[in-house]
Amino acid sequence: MGEISEKNIPLLTAVVPVSNMSGKLDILHSWLSQTYQYPMEVILVHDFKDLATGAELSLLLDTICNSQIKLFTVEFGSPGLSRNFGLSKAGGSWIVFWDCDDLPNINIVLQVLLSENLHSMHAIIGEFTSYNLHTKLSKKHLLRGNPYEKIALMPGLWRFVFNKQALGNIKFSRILMAEDQIFLLEFLAINKNHLIVSEDFYTYYVGVKNSLSSNRNAIKDLAISLKWTSSHIKVDLNSNLHVACIMYARQTISALKHGDLRLKLFALCNFVQSLVLQNPKNSLLIFKALFKVLKAKNE
């Protein structure tokens, strides 16, 4: 990859939101320090909450000293808006949205981008590994069998490599829960050509994240995502309807599990209303999706 990495125009842009991560940047440092050898750029979007994170990010970049990494500081209070900002600064032909506390497999992603004829592809979708830092157990999330159902059950925005042109005017919502699912549903509704590969693109760490499921203000946003997704199911006439139904079921279960009484009642009423008001085919898909999600959570 040496010759390509010397080009001024990057092949890949990684957009990475960072917020309130003081003392937890070791994983980010580990892979940023390797980016100099690849035809890529990294857009770090620091969504300001504390001075310490900003100081540590500046020190990290001074240590690595790589012009391919750019740092911007914003005050959005939203990972979705931070991704939109990063995307507006992206120069690469292909875009990934990675989390700052996970470990992307950059070499594998770039190998796929360089080894395939991808001009007609709207996205490349790979597999990933989840690793629990408490139990030290890992799990491979493969895409064999029914890949789109597996994507819906575990969306993982970071498993997608997007063709920048295919993204068009699609933007992330400012909401704090399921904004990635809404983004993916909008993308899948208008972009049909995807290369699905049996390659491990990413390691997703479980157990140390700043979990939004414990943030009451974030959880309330599930009401917005539930409304949007149920409405999307009504108008979705493409082959990814079952993906929307599974994501809707995931959101409903999350609201019932983590929400306050008001959100639980809203989620329950919205679910029943969706079953009643949808056409029979869609209602059946939603009902089946609920059981698929519950089964997947117990595996």
N, C-alpha and C positions, 0 to 999 in steps of 0.2 A: 504493500500500500504506500510505499515511500514516495513514488512519483506523483501520485494523485494527491497526497497530503500537502504537496507544495503549491497546489493551485489556490488562487485567491478566493474562488467561489466554492463554498463548502457543499458537499453532497448532502450532509445531514445537519439539521439544527435540533439540538435538545433544549427544550424549554423547561426550566426547573424552578418552581416557586419555592421560596424559603421563608419561614416565619417562625419566630420564637424557638430557635434551635440552638441557643447558646449551650456549649458543652456537648453537643450531639452531632458534630460535623465530621466525625472521623470517617464514616463510610463515604460521604461526599468527597472528602479529600482523597480517598483511596483511588477512586476512578477518575476524578478530575486530573490527577497527576499523570494519567496515561493518555489523555486526549491529544497531546501534541503529535502523536504518531498517526493520527487518523484524519481523514478529509471531512472534518466536522467542526461546528462551533457550538458553544454552550451559552445559553442566555439564562443567567441567574437573576431571578426577580425577587428581591428581598422586600416582602410585604411587612413594613416596619411595625414592630410591637415593642422592641427593647433595644437599647443601645449595644448590649453585649453581642447580640447576634451579628449586627452590622460590623462591629469591630473585628470579630472573629472571621467573618467573610473577607474583609479587606486584608487581613493578615494572611489568610489562606491563599488569596490571589497573588499577594506579594511573594509568598513562598514558592508558588508554582511558576509564576512569571510566564504566562502563556497568553498571547494576544487573541487566541481563539476563544477564550473565556471572557464574557462581558458581564458586568454586574450593574444592575439598575435597582434603585431604591424607590418604592412606591408606598402609598398608604391606602390600599383598597379594602383591607380586611376581608378578602375573598380570594381563595385559590383560583377560582374560575376567571375573575377579572385579571389576576396576575398572569394567567396563561394567555389571555387575550393580548395583554400588553407585550408579553414575550413573543407571541406570534407576529405582532406588528413589527418587531425588530429582526425577525428571522430572515436570513439570506439563503438558507439551504433549499434544495429541491424537495427534500423529504423532511418531515417534522415528527418528532416524538415529544411526548409530555411525560417526563419522569419525575418521581418524588425524590426529595433530597435525602431521605433516610433509607433508600433502597439501593440495590446494586445492579445496574444494567450490564448486560453482556455485550459490550460495545463491539468487540471483535466479531461476534456471530452476526449481529445486526448489519454491520458493514459488509461482511462477506456475502450475505444474501443480497444486499443492494448492488454489489459489484459483480455478482455472478449470474444474475438473471436479467432477461430483457423485460423491463418493467414499464415501458412507455405507456402501455394501455391500462396499467394497474392504478386503482384509486387508493389502495392501501395494502400493506403487507401485515398479516396477523400471525404472531408467533405464540409459542407456549411459554410457560414460566414456572418457577419453583417458589413455593412459599416456605419460609423457614421460621419456626417458632423459637425465639431467643430464650424462652423460659424452659421449654421441654427439650430443646435441641433437636427437634424432629423436623424433617423436611417432607414436602409433598410435591410431586410433579403434577402440573395441571396440563394434561395432554389434550390435543384437539382431534383425536381419532374418533371415528364414528360419525356423530352429528356435531360438527364443529360450531355451528351457530347457536345451537342449544347450549353448548358448553361455554361459549362466550357470554351468553345471556345470564347463565348461572353464576359466572365469575367474570364480570366484564373486564376489569383491569385495563384502564385507559393506556397504561404503559406497555401493553402487549401489542399495541397498534403502531405501525409506522405509516404516517399519512403522506400521500402525495399532496404537496402544498397547493397545487392548482385545484385539486378536488375539494379542498376545504372551502374554497370560495368565500362566501359571506357568513358561514356558520361560526357562531360565537358561543362561548360559555356563558351561562347565567351567573349572576352574582350570588345565588343561593349557596348555602354551605353543605347541603346534603343532596346527593344524587345528581348534582350538576353534570358530572361526567357521563352518567347514563343518558341524560337528556341530549347531551352533545353527540353521543354515539348513535342514538336513535335518529337524530336529525341527519347525521352523516350517512348512515346505512339506508335511509329512506331515498336518498337521491344518488348514491354511489354504489354500483353493483359489482364492479370488477375488483375482486380481492384475491391476492395470493396468500393462501394459508400454508404455512410451513411447519414442519416438525422439528423446529429448532428452539432451544431454550433462550429466550430473549432477555430474561430478567429474573432477579431474585427479590421477592417481596418479603420484607421482614415483618413478623408479627410479634407483638408483645411490648414494644417500646414507643409506639407512635403516640402523637398527641391526638388521641382518639376523639373525633367529632361526635361519636355516639354518646359521649359523656358530657357534651356541651348542650345545655338546654336550648339555647338560642339557635344552635345549628339543627337540632332535632326538629324544632318547629317548622323548619323549611321543608320537611317531608310533606307537609300539607300542600305546598306549592307544586312539588314534583309529582305527587299523586294526581293532582288535578290535571297537570300537563300530560302525564303519561296516559291516563285514562282517556283524555280527549284525543291523543295521538292514535290510540287503538281504534277509535271510531272512524278515523279518516285514512288509516294506513291500509292501502290496497295492495301492497307489495308482498313479496315472499318472506319478508322479515317480520311479519305480524306476530309470529310466535315468540320472537325475541322481545318485542315490546310487552307481550303478555307476561313473560317470565320476569322481566325487569319490574313491571308493575307489581307482581306478586312479591318480589324481593322488598320493594319499598313498603308495601303493606305490612309485611311481617316485621320489618325494622321499626315501623311506627308503633305497632302493637307491642313490641318488645321493649323499646327504649322511650317511647313517648309518655307524656303526662296523660291524665285522664281525658282531657279535652282532645288531644291528638289521637288517642286510642279510639274514642268515639267517632271522630271524624273519619279515621281510616276505615273503621268497620262500616260506617254508613256509606262511604264512597265506594267500598268494595261491593256491598250489596246493590247499590245503585248501578254500578257498572254491569253487574250480572243481569240486572233487570232491563236496563236501557240498551245494552248492546244487542246486536243481532244474535240469534242462537249459536251460530258458529263461533263468534268471538267470545260469547259467554262460556262456551264449553272450553275454549282455549285458555281463558283466564282461570277457570276452575282447575283444569289439568295442571296449569303452570304452578298453582299454589302447592299442589302435592309434589311436583318435581322439585320445587325449592326446599320444601320441608324435608324431603328425602335426601337431597344433596347436603343439607346442613347436618344431618345425622350420620353422614358417611365419614 
